[in-house]
Amino acid sequence: MKILVTGTTGFIGSHVAVHLAKSGHEVVATSRHPESFPALTAFPGIETRRLDLQDREDWPSLLAGCQALVHVALGWGDEGPTMIRQDTEASIDLFEAARVAGVQKVVYTSSTAANGEMDPLNTPDRAPRPIDFYGATKAATEMFARAYSAHGMEVQVIRPGYIFGEPVLPGGRSQPDRRFRELCQAVLTGSPFHVVRHDGTQFLGVEDIARVYAKLVEHSSRFSIHYALSQAWRSWEWVAREAMDLAGRTTEIVVEDRGYGETPFLFDVSGIREDFGLSFDNAQSLRAHLEWELERTAAEI
């Protein structure tokens, strides 16, 4: 299958592009600055092209002959109107260009932020209640994605949570959140590390989410929403203690109490298990990532 992937110089997008190419697909890997990632350009099965969400002129030629579109790129805005123009409108225009080009399948990257206000268990079919502009643009674009599924395309929405991991190729990106790096620096230097009591998430490794994308590309459904997270919820305090154990060192963990309850809010990941046979426990991948972070941090201090 010929698949256009957006945002492929980013963390998740680069892993998705490489995983799809390894799976035998013909990948058109697009980003604003494809020249910034030479290793991706050289990867077998991948053609890198420039695609800017604010410049629609080249979209028809890029989408020509593609059977699928995997939209990972984000157009950011600090205010609501900017976010609508930069991301919501751009994504809808991209869906329309894909429809006109005859693309049969679309995978849209939303976020757990589209869910917004939390219930004890958050299911994909619950109405979104976003609480920030990022969540609002994701929820709004999901609605248009659903509408496009009534116009001849199969549209699958993926809602990632906290994704972690290493670069897919030399010169690629790791996750933008610096807490893993800061934790490993604290452990190696003996500095205190601050956490919030009962603060955590259903961490998911980036290689695992790439597997979910691959399944969604092949999924035969007019429209679906799937949460992409681990089944296991783990706290940042657990992660900190694992880092100390791996390093063979101890440091002070300063725990702040903000009133978070002991029972965590969860996202329902039964969909990826029932539809794709995928179920992830993040303990091993978290330890492997901490080892990687500890090694590279030790080399820098």
Secondary structure, 3 states (H helix, E strand, C coil): CEEEECCCCCHHHHHHHHHHHHCCCEEEEEECCHHHCHHHHCCCCEEEEECECCECCCHHHHHCCCCEEEECCCCCCCCHHHHHHHHHHHHHHHHHHHHHHCCCEEEEECCHHHCECCCCEECCCCCCECCCHHHHHHHHHHHHHHHHCCCCCEEEEEEECCEECCCCCCCCCCCCCCHHHHHHHHHHHCCCEEEECCCEECCEEHHHHHHHHHHHHHCCCCEEEEEECCCCCEEHHHHHHHHHHHHCCCCCEEEECCCCCCCCCEECCHHHHHHHCCCCCCHHHHHHHHHHHHHHHHCCC
